């Protein structure tokens, strides 16, 4: 998942919603694999687990406080009070109840870290559920940049808040109320709300903010209140229909950050809604034409929609980019395999598995490429590596095909049988049954598809 509009920056050379822009994201997959991140079980789809309309999520907020914040009188009560005040009306309006949790003294490891670095470092130390709020006191130079008061990332379980000075009173409520306003703003980003124009809590500048969320913002909070914090899969457990409508409204107004659109595209793609996913990727590209992730997503969704010509256009453009990361090159390799360019895909996927051998998709997709190239031993090894990472039905089905093609009847029977255990119904189940019948009766082998599912 990626940044939803928090302050600060990552220093990345170019916006890249998944890995750069100071944000976190799920990773798109390729070819026959929908996601390279661990895939939620079918019953845990975003639509299936979205919170009931009238439910309230209780969210414990653990507090970390740095030495400058701890210099303030009554800092523990101030931090807890800010959490309670920030969420006072949210059970009624958004279905979220904030509960102050433990409070721990904590300091960044060294010097004047950026807020993004503080967030990453705090996340590495976090060992509790719920959400963590890092309270920082003002540092030398911070007073000159009042916008640098917080940092938060969509779906990330940690947010950073820089406390206003003790003499800064907003709405006549004193320092606790002022601090609560910053907590409330960053909480909005965690739950997928971008900076919005006008007088509301999500206004970019502190002086422009009011206490209230806009009606559309409240819709997003409710749609995302069951979000799976820390998941590599964006908007898992959320109401994607509400998000689609809300982000489309903000996009028309020029207020929705492109990364939110792209992440929603990934979520819709995960849920096998390619036309809607494609629309989100296209919207993200209109706002950020150099978004690599949006182009990868667009290549995949156009493929899923049967528009191979459009997918090829995106794949060629991505292939000309010398700055693709190894995971991105692996995703692109899977696209080329799906487009029938197995040798081209094999080369890119080899780079991906060399850089990271812990993802299912690159191994599986390289197995497809090598199967189609007639390299049966290599294909078998790749499918076996993919299944060692994560047991997925498509891995067993394709392993069975390659074992059958290599005349290893025993291994093919075992793999088809395991596939039918994992997928107890459907066209592929019936096809696997026909293979098993032939293998078990010793009937002559007929041509099988060269990999796929």
N, C-alpha and C positions, 0 to 999 in steps of 0.2 A: 504494500500500500504506500501511498505517497502523501506528501504534505497537502494539507487542506487550507493553507493560507496563514500559517503561523509566521512570526517574525524571524529574522535571522537568515543566514544563507550558508550554503555548504562550500562555496568556492569552487564548484564544479565548472569545468570549461564550457559546458553547454547544458541547456535544460534537458534532462532525461528522466521522465517521471518515475520510472521504477527504481533506478539505482542512484541517481544523482539528485540534484535540487534539494539536498539535505533531507530526503524523504525515504520512506520504506515502501516496498511494493511486492506484490506477488509477481511471479514470473510466468509469462505465457509459455505454452509448449508448442509442439509442432506435429505435422503429419497426422497420424491416427491418434495421437495423445492430446487430450484437451488442455491439461495443465502439467507443468513440470514440477510444481510444488505438490506436496502430498495432497491427494484428492479426497474431499470429504465423501463419506459413504452416501449412497443414493438417498437414504432417508434423511440425510442432514443437508439437503440442498437449501439454498438461501430462502426459497419460497416456503419450504416445509417447516423450517425452524424459526421463521420470523415470529417475534413476540406477539402474543395475543393483544388485541386492541386495548383492553382495559388493564393489562398487567403493569406492574411497577418493578423495575429492576433496582435492587439494592446494590450500590457500588461502594465498596470500602476504598477510601483514599488514604494511602500511606503517605506520610510527610517526611521529606528529607530537608534539613535546614543547614545552610552554610554558616561559617563563623561570623560573617558580616550581618547576616540576618539575626543570628543569636545574640548580637550586641544590643538588640532592641529590648526594652523593658517588656516583660510579659510575653516573650516571643512564642512560647508554646500555646498560650491561650489565643494569641493573635492568629496563629496559623490555623488552629482548629476552628476558631470562630469564623475565619474567612471561608473555610470549606462549608461550614453549616450555612452561612449567609448566602454563599454563591448558589447553593442548591435548594434554598428554602421553598420556592414555589415549583420546583421541577417535578415532584411526584404528581402534582395535579396537572401541570401543563405539558409535561414531556414523558411521564412514566419513568422517571429516574430519581432515585433517592440516594444522595451522597451521605456517606457515614464516615466521619473522621476516624482514621485508624491510628496505628502506632506512629510516633514521631521520633526521629533519629537524627542526631548531629551527623553531618556529612559534609565533606569538602571535596571539590574537584582536585585531581592529583597534582596539578601544577598551574601556577600563573593565571593569566587572564585568558581563559578559554572562551571560545565563541559559545553562544548559547546552544548551537547545534552539537558542539563537542561535549558540552555539559550533559545534554540529553542522552547522547550515546553512552557516555561514561556511566551515568546514573542507571541507564537501562541494563548495563552489564552487571551492576551490583544488585539489581532487583531480584528478590527471591520470594515475593509474595504475590498473591492474586490481586485482582482488582486494578486500581489505578494508583500511580505514584505521582505526587506533586513535589517538585523540587523548588524550594523557596530560597532565592538568592538575595542578599543585600546589595545595595548599590555599590559599584566599584568606581574607582577614579576614572572619570571620563564618561561614565554612563549618564550623568546628569545632562550632558549635552545632546543626547539622542534619546528622547523620550519614547520614540517608537520601539526601541529595543527593550521591550519590557516582558517579552515572553516568547516561547517557542513550543510548538506542538505539531504532531504529525497524525494524520488520519489513522485511527485504529491502533496507534502505538500506546503502550500502557504507561508511558511516562510523559509528563509535561513539565516545562520550566516556567517559573514566574519570578520576575524581578520585582521586589517589593517597592511600592512608592515610599517616599520619605515621610517621616512622622508628621510633618506639618502640611502634607498634601491631603486635603479633605475634599472628597467628592460627594455631592448631594447632602452635605452637612452630616455625614455619617461617621466621620473620623477615619483613622487608618484601617480599621478592620473592614469597613465598608469599601474603602478604596482598594484594598488588597483583594477583596471578594470580587470586585468588578474585573480585575485582571484574571483571576481564577476562572470566572465565568466565561470570559472571552476565549481563553485557551481551551477550556472544556468544549466550547463550540467547535473549535478546530479538530479536536480529538474525535468528535462525533460527525465530522464531515461537512462543516459549514465554512464557506470561504469568507473573506472580507466582503462586506456589503456596504453600499452607499447609504447615506442618510443617518438619522439619529437612531441607532440601535446598538446593542451590545457588541456586534461583530464589525462595527466601523473600524477602519484601519488605525486611525489616530486616537489616542486616549481622550483628547479633548472633545472629540466628536461623538463619543459613546454615550448612550443612555443605558439604563439597566435592562431593558426588555429585548427579548428575541422577537424577530418578525414572525408573522403567522407561518410563512413558508419555512423559516428556520425551525420552528416548533414541529412542523411536519417531518423535517429531516431528523430531528432529535428522536422523535417517536419511532421513525422507521429504522433508526440505527441503534436504538437503545439495547438491543440484544447482540450487538456486534461482538465478534470473537476477538478480544484484544490479543495482539501479538501474532495472529494468524498470518501466514504468508499469502492467504487467499483473500482478496479485498471484498469487503461487504458480506462476509460469510455470516449468515444468520440474520440478514437485514431484509426489509421490504423493498425489493428492487423496483417495483412499479411506482411506488411513491418517490423514490430517489430519481427515477427517470423523469418523472413529471417536474419535480422541483428543480433539478439541474437544467432541464430544458428551459424553464422559466428564467433562471439566472443566466443561462447562456445567451438567451435572447436580449437580456439587459446588459450583457457584457460584464457580468459579475462573477461567473463561475470559473474558477481556475481550471485550465485545461487538464491538469493532472487528475482532478476529480472526475472529469468526463472520461478520461482514459481508464481509470480504475473501475468505473462503472461498466465500461465496455468489457473489461476483463471479467467482471462478475457475470455479466449477461452471457458472455462467451462460455464461461464455465457452466452456466445453466442451460446451454444449448439453445440460445436464442440469438442466432447469428445476425438476423436482420437488424434487431435492436442494438446489438453490440457494434455492428458496422456503423450505425448512425452515430453512436457515441464516439467511436474512433475518428470518424470524419469530422465531427464537431471539434474534437480536441486538436486535430490537425489544422483546422481553420484558424484556431487561436495560436497554435504553436507548430508551424510547418516543419520544424526540425526535430519533432518528437520521434525518436527511434521506436519507442514502445508502441506508439499509436500506429506507426507504419507496419510494424510486425503484427499487431492485432488486426489491422486492416487486411494484410495479406492472408491471415488465417480465416477471417470471417468471410472474405470474398471467396476463398476456396470452399468454405463450408456451404456457401450459397450457390456454388457451381459456376462462379465467375472466374475461371482460371486466367483469363486475359488480364483482368484487373489485378489479380494476385501476382501475376508475372511482372507487371509494371512496378508494383511495390518491391518485389524481390530484386529486380534489377537495380532499382535505386538504392536499396539497402546494400547490395553487393558492391556498389561503388564507394561505400563509406569506409574509409580506412580505420576509423576509430571505434568500430563495433567491439564490444567486449566479447570474451570467449563465450559466455552464456548466450549473448545475443546472436553470435555467429552460429551457435548450435540450433537456436530457434529458426534462424534463416535456413540452415541446412535441412531442417525438417520440412520447411516450405518447399524447397527445391525437390526433395524426395517426393512430396505429394504432387508436384508438377511434372513428375516423370524424369527429372534430372538427377538420377541416383548417384552418379559419379561426383557431380558437383556437390550434392548434399553430403556424401560420405566424407569428403575433405573437410568441410566445415564442422561436421559432427565429431570428427576425430580431434579437432582442436578443442571442442567443448568438453569431451570426456577426459582429455589430458589435463584440462584446467580444473575440472571438478567431476569426480567419479561417483558422487553421491546422489545424483538425480536420475530418476527413471527415464525421462523422455529422451535425452541424448542417446543412451544405450539402445533403447527400443527403436528409435528412428534410424540409427545407424544399422541396426539389425535389418530393418526393412530395406535400406539402401543396398546392403550386401546380399540379401536374399535376392533382390531383383537383378543384381549384377551377377548372380550365379555363384557367389562366394559362400557356399553353404556352411563351411566350418566357422568362418568368421561371423556369419549371421547367427548361428547357434550360440556361439560364445557371447555375443552381444545380448541376445534375448535372455540368456541365463544370468548375465550380469544385471540386466534390468530387473529381473524377478528377485534377485538377491537384494536389490535396493528396496523394492516394494512389490508385493504380490498383487498383480492386476490381471484380470481375465484376459485382456488382449495380449499380454505377455505369454500366457500359456497357449493361447490359440496359435499364435505365430511360431512359438517354439515347436508346437506339434506339427505345423506345416513343414518347417524346415527339417525336422527329424524324419518326417514321412518322405520328403524329397531326397533325403540322404539314405533312405531304405533302412533306417533304424526303427523297426516296427515297435519294439518294446517301449522305447522312449516316446514315440509318437502316441501310443495308446495311453501311456501314463499322463502325458500332457493334455490330451483331449479329455480324458476322464477328469482331471483336475479342473479343467475349464468348465465342464458341465456341472461340477460341484459348486463352483462360484457363481455361475450364471444358469439358474435352473429353468429358464424359459426363453423363447424368442427365436428369431430366424437363425442366428449363429449357433444357438444350442442345437437346433435341428440339423444344421450343416455338420456340426461336430459329431452328432450321432451317426450320420451317414458315413463319415470318415471312419468312425470306430467300427461300424458294421463291416466295412470293407477290410479294415486291418485285421479284425478278429476272425474273419472267414477266409482270409488269404486271397481275396479276389484281386484281379490285376489292378495296379495303380493307374489312375487317370490323371490328366493334367490338373494341378491345383493352382490357385492364384498365388502369385509370387509375393506373399506377405500382404498384410493389411488386416483391418478389422472394422 
